[in-house]
Amino acid sequence: MRTNDAIFALNPSVVTIRGDIAYDAEGNEVQYDKAAVQAYVDANAYKAKRAAAYPSFADQFDTIFHEGIDAWKAQIQAVKDRFPKE
Amino acid sequence: MPVSTIQNASLASGVPSAAKLPAGSVLQVVTGSTSTGVTTSGTTYIDTGLSATITPTSATSRILVLIGQNGISKGPGANGAGLKLQLLRNSTVLIKIQGYGGYTESSSYNWVGGVSSAYVDSPATTSATTYKTQFGNEQAVAASVTINNDASTSTITLLEIAA
């Protein structure tokens, strides 16, 4: 997760971020907690790692068709185990 | 007339002035760039920070605008986000360069990369003229769009072309 997406997630009034300065819909600067933003990024880092490691949908469907649901679940679980929630 | 017959004395200070150059000649080049990332979830167009200002030497000149808007991406959070991008001369919209950039029917990230465009303008002025880009989100959804992602550099080049 990018820092900007964490800022949006934690600060609903933010509409635009220019550099590291956040603004609301009226263009007023919005102060945000940078430590909380970094913590949010760190806590969600596993999502991007898992997303990059999962097989494509086509490959997953192929696994289900040829090897069954249990084989598919094992394949997916291996990725989750490799990148656990922090 | 063969070039060898032109005498320096017939030219101002020995160098052809803009007025003496043939149509199609490049009279001046101006560039601009930015690598400041900007992200928005709003549908209102905002400045990307990419701009350049040129002062044409003649009101009949044309301006070739070359744009490389880089680091475009769509953020996560909701379906329906997509980047719209437009080119302006001062406050006048010239063209819409991009619509729904990065759009997917999912809420995940989409890294588009860059968008380039070329536009020939006839500003009909000898006053300082600013060309810039603006962007926004196509739809009011809880997802953002970004330019100059990860410090990518966007560039704009203006060439004044003799008429």
gemmi code that builds the backbone of each chain (N, CA, C; Angstrom):
import gemmi

chains = {
    "A": [
        ("MET", (0.845, -1.197, 0.000), (0.000, 0.000, 0.000), (0.879, 1.245, 0.000)),
        ("ARG", (0.490, 2.197, -0.833), (1.246, 3.451, -0.885), (0.841, 4.370, 0.272)),
        ("THR", (1.754, 5.239, 0.611), (1.494, 6.183, 1.699), (0.237, 7.009, 1.430)),
        ("ASN", (0.093, 7.463, 0.180), (-1.074, 8.294, -0.135), (-2.393, 7.566, 0.097)),
        ("ASP", (-2.398, 6.263, -0.202), (-3.639, 5.504, -0.010), (-3.949, 5.344, 1.473)),
        ("ALA", (-2.909, 5.257, 2.273), (-3.117, 5.193, 3.719), (-3.659, 6.523, 4.245)),
        ("ILE", (-3.157, 7.622, 3.689), (-3.671, 8.941, 4.097), (-5.161, 9.049, 3.777)),
        ("PHE", (-5.543, 8.603, 2.580), (-6.968, 8.630, 2.208), (-7.783, 7.750, 3.154)),
        ("ALA", (-7.263, 6.576, 3.457), (-8.017, 5.629, 4.280), (-8.245, 6.155, 5.692)),
        ("LEU", (-7.264, 6.874, 6.213), (-7.343, 7.335, 7.605), (-7.945, 8.724, 7.753)),
        ("ASN", (-8.034, 9.456, 6.641), (-8.512, 10.849, 6.711), (-9.577, 11.078, 5.632)),
        ("PRO", (-10.823, 10.782, 5.942), (-11.897, 10.843, 4.942), (-12.090, 12.218, 4.294)),
        ("SER", (-11.645, 13.277, 4.960), (-11.848, 14.606, 4.375), (-10.819, 14.927, 3.288)),
        ("VAL", (-9.776, 14.118, 3.177), (-8.734, 14.392, 2.187), (-9.211, 14.029, 0.779)),
        ("VAL", (-9.030, 14.974, -0.148), (-9.406, 14.746, -1.539), (-8.177, 14.726, -2.440)),
        ("THR", (-7.198, 15.562, -2.113), (-5.994, 15.664, -2.946), (-4.742, 15.661, -2.076)),
        ("ILE", (-3.709, 15.004, -2.576), (-2.411, 15.011, -1.906), (-1.372, 15.447, -2.932)),
        ("ARG", (-0.706, 16.553, -2.625), (0.319, 17.090, -3.534), (1.658, 17.001, -2.800)),
        ("GLY", (2.547, 16.123, -3.297), (3.749, 15.831, -2.531), (3.334, 15.083, -1.272)),
        ("ASP", (3.611, 15.646, -0.100), (3.131, 15.010, 1.133), (2.152, 15.904, 1.881)),
        ("ILE", (1.581, 16.869, 1.179), (0.610, 17.773, 1.788), (-0.795, 17.395, 1.323)),
        ("ALA", (-1.689, 17.227, 2.276), (-3.046, 16.796, 1.982), (-4.012, 17.990, 2.011)),
        ("TYR", (-5.021, 17.921, 1.139), (-6.009, 18.999, 1.034), (-7.410, 18.404, 1.007)),
        ("ASP", (-8.365, 19.195, 1.512), (-9.764, 18.776, 1.428), (-10.381, 19.290, 0.127)),
        ("ALA", (-11.670, 19.102, -0.029), (-12.347, 19.454, -1.275), (-12.307, 20.948, -1.575)),
        ("GLU", (-12.153, 21.745, -0.530), (-12.101, 23.205, -0.714), (-10.678, 23.704, -0.911)),
        ("GLY", (-9.717, 22.787, -0.883), (-8.321, 23.198, -1.061), (-7.626, 23.577, 0.223)),
        ("ASN", (-8.284, 23.351, 1.353), (-7.663, 23.649, 2.645), (-6.727, 22.501, 3.050)),
        ("GLU", (-5.582, 22.854, 3.619), (-4.645, 21.827, 4.040), (-5.229, 21.016, 5.192)),
        ("VAL", (-5.030, 19.709, 5.128), (-5.510, 18.814, 6.181), (-4.295, 18.217, 6.896)),
        ("GLN", (-4.244, 18.421, 8.196), (-3.165, 17.829, 8.978), (-3.466, 16.356, 9.229)),
        ("TYR", (-2.448, 15.523, 9.161), (-2.661, 14.100, 9.428), (-1.496, 13.548, 10.246)),
        ("ASP", (-1.754, 12.427, 10.896), (-0.776, 11.788, 11.776), (0.140, 10.903, 10.925)),
        ("LYS", (1.377, 11.354, 10.698), (2.283, 10.610, 9.821), (2.663, 9.249, 10.409)),
        ("ALA", (2.763, 9.185, 11.725), (3.104, 7.906, 12.356), (1.977, 6.896, 12.160)),
        ("ALA", (0.747, 7.391, 12.271), (-0.397, 6.498, 12.073), (-0.472, 6.032, 10.630)),
        ("VAL", (-0.131, 6.934, 9.717), (-0.133, 6.573, 8.297), (0.900, 5.481, 8.026)),
        ("GLN", (2.103, 5.651, 8.568), (3.142, 4.644, 8.347), (2.752, 3.310, 8.963)),
        ("ALA", (2.138, 3.364, 10.147), (1.683, 2.129, 10.795), (0.636, 1.418, 9.946)),
        ("TYR", (-0.223, 2.213, 9.311), (-1.270, 1.643, 8.451), (-0.635, 0.989, 7.219)),
        ("VAL", (0.369, 1.670, 6.666), (1.072, 1.105, 5.505), (1.734, -0.218, 5.880)),
        ("ASP", (2.413, -0.219, 7.022), (3.118, -1.433, 7.448), (2.142, -2.577, 7.707)),
        ("ALA", (1.018, -2.238, 8.328), (0.049, -3.270, 8.683), (-0.637, -3.880, 7.467)),
        ("ASN", (-0.605, -3.152, 6.357), (-1.275, -3.635, 5.148), (-0.303, -4.095, 4.066)),
        ("ALA", (0.980, -4.130, 4.412), (1.987, -4.487, 3.410), (1.804, -5.914, 2.895)),
        ("TYR", (1.305, -6.782, 3.773), (1.154, -8.187, 3.351), (0.165, -8.341, 2.185)),
        ("LYS", (-0.777, -7.427, 2.082), (-1.793, -7.546, 1.021), (-1.154, -7.456, -0.360)),
        ("ALA", (-0.267, -6.482, -0.517), (0.383, -6.309, -1.815), (1.289, -7.489, -2.120)),
        ("LYS", (1.972, -7.983, -1.078), (2.860, -9.134, -1.298), (2.058, -10.363, -1.703)),
        ("ARG", (0.938, -10.582, -1.024), (0.096, -11.723, -1.398), (-0.473, -11.557, -2.802)),
        ("ALA", (-0.931, -10.341, -3.094), (-1.541, -10.105, -4.417), (-0.551, -10.398, -5.535)),
        ("ALA", (0.717, -10.041, -5.289), (1.728, -10.265, -6.322), (2.091, -11.738, -6.446)),
        ("ALA", (1.897, -12.488, -5.357), (2.330, -13.884, -5.354), (1.243, -14.867, -5.784)),
        ("TYR", (-0.024, -14.467, -5.691), (-1.091, -15.380, -6.089), (-0.989, -15.690, -7.582)),
        ("PRO", (-1.301, -16.926, -7.977), (-1.354, -17.232, -9.419), (-2.460, -16.413, -10.081)),
        ("SER", (-2.369, -16.267, -11.395), (-3.423, -15.550, -12.116), (-4.739, -16.306, -11.962)),
        ("PHE", (-5.836, -15.597, -12.179), (-7.140, -16.259, -12.093), (-7.189, -17.460, -13.044)),
        ("ALA", (-6.648, -17.295, -14.251), (-6.674, -18.385, -15.234), (-5.952, -19.612, -14.692)),
        ("ASP", (-4.801, -19.391, -14.069), (-4.044, -20.522, -13.527), (-4.772, -21.149, -12.346)),
        ("GLN", (-5.438, -20.297, -11.544), (-6.178, -20.837, -10.409), (-7.350, -21.701, -10.890)),
        ("PHE", (-8.065, -21.211, -11.898), (-9.179, -22.010, -12.438), (-8.667, -23.305, -13.039)),
        ("ASP", (-7.508, -23.235, -13.661), (-6.921, -24.422, -14.267), (-6.584, -25.454, -13.188)),
        ("THR", (-6.053, -24.964, -12.071), (-5.717, -25.864, -10.962), (-6.973, -26.533, -10.419)),
        ("ILE", (-8.035, -25.733, -10.270), (-9.298, -26.297, -9.765), (-9.827, -27.363, -10.724)),
        ("PHE", (-9.779, -27.067, -12.013), (-10.333, -27.988, -13.010), (-9.558, -29.307, -13.040)),
        ("HIS", (-8.225, -29.191, -13.022), (-7.404, -30.384, -13.209), (-7.084, -31.114, -11.905)),
        ("GLU", (-6.965, -30.339, -10.775), (-6.481, -30.970, -9.542), (-7.471, -30.892, -8.387)),
        ("GLY", (-8.537, -30.137, -8.566), (-9.562, -30.083, -7.531), (-9.384, -28.931, -6.551)),
        ("ILE", (-10.442, -28.720, -5.770), (-10.485, -27.597, -4.836), (-9.395, -27.694, -3.773)),
        ("ASP", (-9.139, -28.897, -3.271), (-8.147, -29.026, -2.202), (-6.758, -28.608, -2.680)),
        ("ALA", (-6.426, -28.967, -3.893), (-5.123, -28.566, -4.437), (-5.046, -27.049, -4.573)),
        ("TRP", (-6.161, -26.454, -5.033), (-6.203, -24.991, -5.159), (-6.049, -24.327, -3.790)),
        ("LYS", (-6.771, -24.858, -2.790), (-6.685, -24.266, -1.455), (-5.267, -24.370, -0.898)),
        ("ALA", (-4.607, -25.459, -1.171), (-3.226, -25.624, -0.697), (-2.307, -24.596, -1.354)),
        ("GLN", (-2.574, -24.361, -2.625), (-1.757, -23.384, -3.370), (-1.938, -21.978, -2.785)),
        ("ILE", (-3.172, -21.626, -2.502), (-3.464, -20.299, -1.959), (-2.954, -20.185, -0.525)),
        ("GLN", (-3.139, -21.240, 0.252), (-2.682, -21.211, 1.639), (-1.172, -21.040, 1.731)),
        ("ALA", (-0.460, -21.607, 0.772), (1.004, -21.485, 0.769), (1.423, -20.020, 0.652)),
        ("VAL", (0.679, -19.260, -0.150), (0.985, -17.828, -0.287), (0.653, -17.096, 1.007)),
        ("LYS", (-0.481, -17.428, 1.603), (-0.857, -16.775, 2.868), (0.153, -17.080, 3.967)),
        ("ASP", (0.646, -18.297, 3.973), (1.648, -18.658, 5.000), (2.967, -17.930, 4.750)),
        ("ARG", (3.260, -17.735, 3.478), (4.531, -17.061, 3.118), (4.499, -15.597, 3.509)),
        ("PHE", (3.317, -14.989, 3.408), (3.180, -13.558, 3.748), (2.063, -13.401, 4.787)),
        ("PRO", (2.336, -13.715, 6.032), (1.290, -13.648, 7.076), (0.903, -12.211, 7.389)),
        ("LYS", (-0.295, -12.058, 7.967), (-0.714, -10.741, 8.460), (0.221, -10.343, 9.588)),
        ("GLU", (0.583, -9.066, 9.605), (1.568, -8.626, 10.608), (0.870, -8.012, 11.813)),
    ],
    "B": [
        ("MET", (16.769, 30.264, -54.042), (18.108, 30.868, -54.040), (19.072, 29.947, -53.295)),
        ("PRO", (20.179, 29.607, -53.908), (21.151, 28.767, -53.197), (21.631, 29.458, -51.928)),
        ("VAL", (21.844, 28.679, -50.915), (22.277, 29.226, -49.629), (23.581, 29.993, -49.771)),
        ("SER", (24.448, 29.549, -50.681), (25.772, 30.156, -50.796), (25.716, 31.610, -51.252)),
        ("THR", (24.575, 32.046, -51.773), (24.494, 33.419, -52.261), (23.978, 34.400, -51.223)),
        ("ILE", (23.528, 33.895, -50.074), (23.042, 34.812, -49.032), (24.231, 35.476, -48.361)),
        ("GLN", (24.193, 36.778, -48.303), (25.280, 37.518, -47.687), (24.921, 37.873, -46.250)),
        ("ASN", (25.892, 37.753, -45.374), (25.643, 38.093, -43.976), (25.136, 39.518, -43.824)),
        ("ALA", (25.593, 40.382, -44.701), (25.208, 41.782, -44.577), (23.709, 41.983, -44.730)),
        ("SER", (23.059, 41.049, -45.397), (21.612, 41.175, -45.593), (20.828, 40.681, -44.389)),
        ("LEU", (21.535, 40.152, -43.408), (20.861, 39.613, -42.237), (21.262, 40.418, -41.011)),
        ("ALA", (20.341, 40.577, -40.097), (20.622, 41.322, -38.870), (21.700, 40.605, -38.080)),
        ("SER", (22.754, 41.244, -37.792), (23.893, 40.759, -37.011), (24.438, 39.419, -37.521)),
        ("GLY", (24.216, 39.148, -38.782), (24.796, 37.945, -39.364), (24.043, 36.672, -39.068)),
        ("VAL", (23.011, 36.745, -38.268), (22.232, 35.563, -37.925), (20.788, 35.794, -38.354)),
        ("PRO", (20.187, 34.820, -39.016), (18.796, 35.022, -39.447), (17.877, 35.312, -38.275)),
        ("SER", (17.084, 36.352, -38.394), (16.090, 36.625, -37.354), (14.906, 35.699, -37.578)),
        ("ALA", (14.076, 35.610, -36.561), (12.915, 34.731, -36.656), (12.050, 35.085, -37.854)),
        ("ALA", (11.955, 36.394, -38.133), (11.099, 36.851, -39.226), (11.623, 36.423, -40.589)),
        ("LYS", (12.919, 36.119, -40.675), (13.513, 35.761, -41.968), (13.593, 34.255, -42.186)),
        ("LEU", (13.217, 33.497, -41.182), (13.261, 32.049, -41.321), (12.031, 31.545, -42.066)),
        ("PRO", (12.180, 30.486, -42.850), (11.047, 29.966, -43.617), (10.006, 29.295, -42.727)),
        ("ALA", (8.799, 29.167, -43.273), (7.717, 28.495, -42.544), (8.160, 27.090, -42.153)),
        ("GLY", (7.788, 26.717, -40.961), (8.158, 25.395, -40.468), (9.408, 25.398, -39.632)),
        ("SER", (10.117, 26.519, -39.619), (11.330, 26.590, -38.810), (10.977, 26.617, -37.322)),
        ("VAL", (11.827, 26.005, -36.533), (11.656, 26.052, -35.082), (12.320, 27.320, -34.570)),
        ("LEU", (11.546, 28.206, -33.985), (12.055, 29.508, -33.556), (12.577, 29.494, -32.127)),
        ("GLN", (11.963, 28.702, -31.286), (12.438, 28.574, -29.903), (11.843, 27.325, -29.274)),
        ("VAL", (12.524, 26.857, -28.264), (12.080, 25.658, -27.540), (12.059, 25.972, -26.051)),
        ("VAL", (10.954, 25.620, -25.406), (10.810, 25.816, -23.959), (10.414, 24.481, -23.346)),
        ("THR", (11.000, 24.149, -22.213), (10.660, 22.886, -21.564), (10.234, 23.096, -20.118)),
        ("GLY", (9.528, 22.133, -19.616), (9.139, 22.131, -18.209), (9.043, 20.697, -17.724)),
        ("SER", (9.196, 20.494, -16.441), (9.071, 19.144, -15.898), (8.704, 19.207, -14.421)),
        ("THR", (8.196, 18.099, -13.924), (7.897, 17.975, -12.497), (7.915, 16.503, -12.122)),
        ("SER", (8.322, 16.245, -10.893), (8.292, 14.871, -10.389), (7.575, 14.801, -9.038)),
        ("THR", (6.844, 15.859, -8.732), (6.058, 15.872, -7.491), (4.784, 15.056, -7.676)),
        ("GLY", (4.645, 14.024, -6.894), (3.461, 13.177, -7.001), (2.211, 13.910, -6.543)),
        ("VAL", (1.120, 13.711, -7.282), (-0.162, 14.300, -6.898), (-1.221, 13.211, -7.003)),
        ("THR", (-2.019, 13.083, -5.969), (-3.072, 12.078, -5.917), (-4.382, 12.753, -5.573)),
        ("THR", (-5.442, 12.355, -6.241), (-6.750, 12.933, -5.909), (-7.851, 11.900, -6.093)),
        ("SER", (-8.867, 12.047, -5.277), (-10.066, 11.237, -5.449), (-11.195, 12.095, -6.012)),
        ("GLY", (-10.930, 13.382, -6.148), (-11.959, 14.316, -6.594), (-12.177, 14.284, -8.095)),
        ("THR", (-13.377, 14.637, -8.508), (-13.702, 14.652, -9.935), (-13.410, 16.013, -10.576)),
        ("THR", (-13.135, 17.018, -9.753), (-12.799, 18.334, -10.291), (-11.362, 18.324, -10.805)),
        ("TYR", (-11.165, 18.901, -11.988), (-9.812, 18.970, -12.528), (-8.926, 19.834, -11.629)),
        ("ILE", (-7.724, 19.341, -11.355), (-6.733, 20.114, -10.612), (-5.415, 20.107, -11.385)),
        ("ASP", (-4.543, 21.074, -11.089), (-3.260, 21.157, -11.781), (-2.378, 19.960, -11.439)),
        ("THR", (-1.723, 19.422, -12.461), (-0.759, 18.340, -12.222), (0.568, 18.898, -11.736)),
        ("GLY", (0.788, 20.202, -11.969), (2.086, 20.806, -11.668), (2.998, 20.851, -12.876)),
        ("LEU", (2.532, 20.261, -13.988), (3.329, 20.270, -15.218), (2.912, 21.470, -16.069)),
        ("SER", (3.854, 22.381, -16.326), (3.539, 23.554, -17.124), (4.805, 24.134, -17.739)),
        ("ALA", (4.606, 24.954, -18.763), (5.702, 25.695, -19.387), (5.112, 26.945, -20.015)),
        ("THR", (5.890, 28.001, -20.012), (5.418, 29.282, -20.547), (6.311, 29.727, -21.692)),
        ("ILE", (5.670, 30.136, -22.781), (6.393, 30.580, -23.958), (5.855, 31.938, -24.400)),
        ("THR", (6.729, 32.781, -24.885), (6.326, 34.073, -25.439), (6.612, 34.039, -26.937)),
        ("PRO", (5.582, 33.830, -27.750), (5.795, 33.718, -29.197), (6.412, 34.994, -29.777)),
        ("THR", (7.287, 34.805, -30.750), (7.913, 35.970, -31.393), (6.997, 36.584, -32.438)),
        ("SER", (5.995, 35.821, -32.852), (5.041, 36.327, -33.839), (3.644, 35.805, -33.516)),
        ("ALA", (2.656, 36.628, -33.790), (1.268, 36.218, -33.527), (0.796, 35.151, -34.511)),
        ("THR", (1.546, 34.964, -35.591), (1.153, 33.935, -36.563), (1.830, 32.591, -36.293)),
        ("SER", (2.718, 32.559, -35.349), (3.429, 31.307, -35.051), (2.473, 30.246, -34.527)),
        ("ARG", (2.871, 29.008, -34.738), (2.136, 27.903, -34.141), (3.010, 27.304, -33.050)),
        ("ILE", (2.381, 26.719, -32.068), (3.101, 26.123, -30.948), (2.838, 24.623, -30.940)),
        ("LEU", (3.912, 23.862, -31.073), (3.804, 22.404, -30.968), (4.042, 22.026, -29.507)),
        ("VAL", (3.036, 21.431, -28.904), (3.106, 21.050, -27.492), (3.307, 19.538, -27.401)),
        ("LEU", (4.390, 19.130, -26.785), (4.689, 17.705, -26.595), (4.608, 17.399, -25.107)),
        ("ILE", (3.813, 16.422, -24.756), (3.582, 16.109, -23.344), (3.912, 14.654, -23.054)),
        ("GLY", (4.610, 14.446, -21.967), (4.827, 13.102, -21.440), (4.395, 13.096, -19.988)),
        ("GLN", (3.174, 12.640, -19.746), (2.638, 12.632, -18.380), (2.845, 11.233, -17.821)),
        ("ASN", (3.720, 11.128, -16.847), (4.155, 9.802, -16.408), (3.728, 9.474, -14.985)),
        ("GLY", (3.945, 8.220, -14.640), (3.619, 7.768, -13.294), (2.135, 7.791, -12.999)),
        ("ILE", (1.328, 7.387, -13.979), (-0.134, 7.387, -13.796), (-0.558, 6.064, -13.171)),
        ("SER", (-1.396, 6.158, -12.157), (-1.911, 4.939, -11.548), (-3.282, 5.186, -10.943)),
        ("LYS", (-3.973, 4.098, -10.755), (-5.269, 4.123, -10.076), (-5.103, 3.397, -8.749)),
        ("GLY", (-5.609, 3.986, -7.702), (-5.470, 3.396, -6.382), (-6.581, 2.404, -6.074)),
        ("PRO", (-6.466, 1.726, -4.931), (-7.483, 0.736, -4.538), (-8.645, 1.396, -3.800)),
        ("GLY", (-9.626, 0.621, -3.465), (-10.693, 1.124, -2.611), (-12.079, 0.971, -3.187)),
        ("ALA", (-12.204, 1.131, -4.509), (-13.531, 1.022, -5.110), (-13.407, 0.831, -6.611)),
        ("ASN", (-14.439, 0.253, -7.185), (-14.490, 0.158, -8.644), (-14.793, 1.541, -9.218)),
        ("GLY", (-14.429, 1.741, -10.463), (-14.916, 2.915, -11.176), (-13.982, 4.084, -11.275)),
        ("ALA", (-12.854, 4.068, -10.541), (-11.930, 5.196, -10.649), (-11.184, 5.130, -11.978)),
        ("GLY", (-10.898, 6.290, -12.518), (-10.134, 6.368, -13.760), (-9.629, 7.786, -13.918)),
        ("LEU", (-8.448, 7.923, -14.460), (-7.832, 9.245, -14.544), (-8.248, 9.967, -15.825)),
        ("LYS", (-8.648, 11.225, -15.659), (-8.905, 12.080, -16.812), (-7.831, 13.159, -16.833)),
        ("LEU", (-7.393, 13.509, -18.038), (-6.263, 14.427, -18.184), (-6.552, 15.376, -19.331)),
        ("GLN", (-6.302, 16.656, -19.126), (-6.556, 17.633, -20.181), (-5.409, 18.620, -20.304)),
        ("LEU", (-5.304, 19.203, -21.503), (-4.279, 20.214, -21.785), (-4.948, 21.575, -21.899)),
        ("LEU", (-4.332, 22.575, -21.278), (-4.870, 23.929, -21.325), (-3.832, 24.916, -21.836)),
        ("ARG", (-4.332, 25.955, -22.525), (-3.530, 27.155, -22.805), (-4.070, 28.239, -21.889)),
        ("ASN", (-3.270, 28.714, -20.960), (-3.744, 29.592, -19.890), (-4.954, 28.923, -19.229)),
        ("SER", (-6.134, 29.505, -19.318), (-7.291, 28.866, -18.680), (-8.219, 28.189, -19.688)),
        ("THR", (-7.799, 28.134, -20.952), (-8.637, 27.546, -21.998), (-8.281, 26.083, -22.225)),
        ("VAL", (-9.270, 25.214, -22.119), (-9.033, 23.788, -22.364), (-8.854, 23.567, -23.864)),
        ("LEU", (-7.747, 22.934, -24.227), (-7.477, 22.658, -25.638), (-7.954, 21.260, -26.035)),
        ("ILE", (-7.537, 20.269, -25.302), (-7.959, 18.893, -25.602), (-8.035, 18.074, -24.319)),
        ("LYS", (-8.874, 17.059, -24.376), (-8.845, 16.039, -23.337), (-7.891, 14.961, -23.834)),
        ("ILE", (-6.845, 14.712, -23.079), (-5.803, 13.775, -23.499), (-6.160, 12.347, -23.123)),
        ("GLN", (-6.760, 12.191, -21.959), (-6.985, 10.845, -21.429), (-8.307, 10.805, -20.684)),
        ("GLY", (-9.020, 9.717, -20.845), (-10.231, 9.496, -20.069), (-10.215, 8.083, -19.507)),
        ("TYR", (-10.647, 7.944, -18.272), (-10.701, 6.638, -17.605), (-9.366, 5.914, -17.636)),
        ("GLY", (-8.267, 6.649, -17.541), (-6.953, 6.002, -17.495), (-6.828, 5.110, -16.275)),
        ("GLY", (-6.472, 3.882, -16.499), (-6.275, 2.948, -15.395), (-7.538, 2.274, -14.916)),
        ("TYR", (-8.668, 2.589, -15.587), (-9.942, 2.019, -15.136), (-9.938, 0.499, -15.246)),
        ("THR", (-10.391, -0.157, -14.201), (-10.655, -1.596, -14.264), (-11.930, -1.844, -13.483)),
        ("GLU", (-12.544, -2.965, -13.739), (-13.740, -3.308, -12.985), (-13.352, -4.074, -11.730)),
        ("SER", (-12.420, -3.500, -11.003), (-12.024, -4.074, -9.727), (-11.568, -2.933, -8.830)),
        ("SER", (-11.362, -3.250, -7.560), (-10.951, -2.209, -6.616), (-9.455, -2.258, -6.336)),
        ("SER", (-8.716, -2.967, -7.148), (-7.281, -3.095, -6.889), (-6.488, -2.021, -7.619)),
        ("TYR", (-5.191, -1.971, -7.334), (-4.303, -1.023, -8.003), (-4.248, -1.303, -9.499)),
        ("ASN", (-3.962, -0.267, -10.248), (-3.645, -0.454, -11.663), (-2.583, 0.573, -12.037)),
        ("TRP", (-1.422, 0.092, -12.424), (-0.309, 0.963, -12.778), (-0.320, 1.152, -14.289)),
        ("VAL", (-0.634, 2.327, -14.726), (-0.785, 2.588, -16.150), (0.563, 2.856, -16.818)),
        ("GLY", (1.388, 3.644, -16.168), (2.643, 4.067, -16.788), (2.511, 5.491, -17.262)),
        ("GLY", (2.799, 5.732, -18.533), (2.782, 7.101, -19.032), (1.804, 7.307, -20.165)),
        ("VAL", (1.459, 8.564, -20.374), (0.613, 8.967, -21.493), (1.342, 10.099, -22.208)),
        ("SER", (1.448, 9.998, -23.519), (2.089, 11.075, -24.277), (1.088, 11.660, -25.260)),
        ("SER", (1.315, 12.906, -25.612), (0.413, 13.567, -26.539), (1.145, 14.705, -27.246)),
        ("ALA", (0.706, 14.993, -28.460), (1.236, 16.127, -29.210), (0.060, 16.950, -29.703)),
        ("TYR", (0.185, 18.261, -29.618), (-0.902, 19.138, -30.035), (-0.303, 20.399, -30.660)),
        ("VAL", (-0.853, 20.798, -31.798), (-0.392, 22.021, -32.449), (-1.425, 23.121, -32.205)),
        ("ASP", (-0.970, 24.197, -31.598), (-1.864, 25.286, -31.216), (-1.523, 26.547, -32.004)),
        ("SER", (-2.509, 27.386, -32.169), (-2.309, 28.702, -32.800), (-2.783, 29.762, -31.816)),
        ("PRO", (-1.928, 30.181, -30.906), (-2.373, 31.077, -29.841), (-2.672, 32.500, -30.290)),
        ("ALA", (-2.140, 32.898, -31.464), (-2.409, 34.236, -32.008), (-2.086, 35.347, -31.023)),
        ("THR", (-0.918, 35.274, -30.443), (-0.497, 36.291, -29.482), (1.019, 36.351, -29.422)),
        ("THR", (1.525, 37.465, -28.936), (2.955, 37.558, -28.635), (3.158, 37.767, -27.136)),
        ("SER", (2.111, 37.509, -26.390), (2.197, 37.601, -24.930), (2.616, 36.257, -24.342)),
        ("ALA", (3.143, 36.306, -23.150), (3.527, 35.069, -22.462), (2.314, 34.149, -22.354)),
        ("THR", (2.484, 32.904, -22.765), (1.384, 31.948, -22.820), (1.797, 30.671, -22.093)),
        ("THR", (0.952, 30.253, -21.178), (1.286, 29.084, -20.367), (0.452, 27.877, -20.810)),
        ("TYR", (1.158, 26.783, -21.030), (0.502, 25.511, -21.315), (0.672, 24.615, -20.086)),
        ("LYS", (-0.399, 23.942, -19.697), (-0.318, 23.092, -18.512), (-1.313, 21.947, -18.638)),
        ("THR", (-1.149, 20.960, -17.780), (-2.093, 19.850, -17.748), (-2.828, 19.845, -16.414)),
        ("GLN", (-4.041, 19.316, -16.456), (-4.843, 19.126, -15.255), (-5.400, 17.707, -15.285)),
        ("PHE", (-5.671, 17.173, -14.099), (-6.235, 15.830, -14.043), (-7.251, 15.715, -12.924)),
        ("GLY", (-7.977, 14.620, -12.958), (-8.970, 14.359, -11.920), (-9.456, 12.931, -12.048)),
        ("ASN", (-10.390, 12.591, -11.181), (-10.986, 11.264, -11.196), (-12.269, 11.327, -12.022)),
        ("GLU", (-12.457, 10.356, -12.900), (-13.642, 10.390, -13.768), (-14.941, 10.226, -12.985)),
        ("GLN", (-14.898, 9.442, -11.928), (-16.126, 9.161, -11.202), (-15.935, 9.427, -9.706)),
        ("ALA", (-17.012, 9.842, -9.075), (-16.973, 10.122, -7.643), (-17.079, 8.814, -6.869)),
        ("VAL", (-15.942, 8.157, -6.721), (-15.894, 6.902, -5.980), (-14.762, 6.979, -4.961)),
        ("ALA", (-14.778, 6.049, -4.033), (-13.770, 6.067, -2.961), (-12.476, 5.417, -3.412)),
        ("ALA", (-11.914, 5.957, -4.459), (-10.614, 5.490, -4.942), (-9.929, 6.685, -5.599)),
        ("SER", (-8.631, 6.649, -5.654), (-7.875, 7.805, -6.120), (-7.147, 7.515, -7.432)),
        ("VAL", (-6.690, 8.591, -8.046), (-5.823, 8.488, -9.217), (-4.582, 9.347, -8.955)),
        ("THR", (-3.471, 8.935, -9.529), (-2.181, 9.567, -9.219), (-1.404, 9.859, -10.493)),
        ("ILE", (-0.655, 10.959, -10.472), (0.341, 11.209, -11.508), (1.697, 11.407, -10.830)),
        ("ASN", (2.759, 11.167, -11.577), (4.131, 11.232, -11.049), (4.315, 10.277, -9.876)),
        ("ASN", (3.681, 9.119, -9.991), (3.801, 8.132, -8.930), (5.263, 7.731, -8.738)),
        ("ASP", (5.665, 7.542, -7.495), (7.011, 7.082, -7.165), (8.078, 7.987, -7.785)),
        ("ALA", (7.822, 9.289, -7.748), (8.772, 10.307, -8.234), (9.059, 10.207, -9.733)),
        ("SER", (8.136, 9.631, -10.494), (8.270, 9.643, -11.954), (8.261, 11.098, -12.441)),
        ("THR", (9.002, 11.368, -13.487), (9.086, 12.735, -14.006), (8.214, 12.904, -15.247)),
        ("SER", (7.384, 13.928, -15.235), (6.586, 14.285, -16.406), (7.218, 15.491, -17.086)),
        ("THR", (7.098, 15.552, -18.394), (7.747, 16.639, -19.141), (6.784, 17.290, -20.127)),
        ("ILE", (7.031, 18.561, -20.389), (6.293, 19.289, -21.424), (7.314, 20.096, -22.230)),
        ("THR", (7.182, 20.029, -23.538), (8.093, 20.742, -24.424), (7.269, 21.590, -25.397)),
        ("LEU", (7.619, 22.850, -25.505), (6.922, 23.769, -26.411), (7.884, 24.199, -27.508)),
        ("LEU", (7.464, 24.041, -28.757), (8.271, 24.481, -29.888), (7.486, 25.540, -30.657)),
        ("GLU", (8.061, 26.707, -30.808), (7.425, 27.733, -31.638), (7.815, 27.479, -33.086)),
        ("ILE", (6.804, 27.327, -33.927), (7.017, 27.001, -35.333), (6.645, 28.217, -36.178)),
        ("ALA", (7.551, 28.625, -37.053), (7.290, 29.783, -37.908), (6.169, 29.476, -38.899)),
        ("ALA", (5.273, 30.451, -39.079), (4.148, 30.262, -39.999), (4.595, 30.556, -41.425)),
    ],
}
model = gemmi.Model(1)
for chain_id, residues in chains.items():
    chain = gemmi.Chain(chain_id)
    for i, (resn, *xyz) in enumerate(residues, 1):
        res = gemmi.Residue()
        res.name, res.seqid = resn, gemmi.SeqId(i, " ")
        for name, pos in zip(("N", "CA", "C"), xyz):
            atom = gemmi.Atom()
            atom.name, atom.element = name, gemmi.Element(name[0])
            atom.pos, atom.b_iso = gemmi.Position(*pos), 0.0
            res.add_atom(atom)
        chain.add_residue(res)
    model.add_chain(chain)
structure = gemmi.Structure()
structure.add_model(model)
structure.setup_entities()
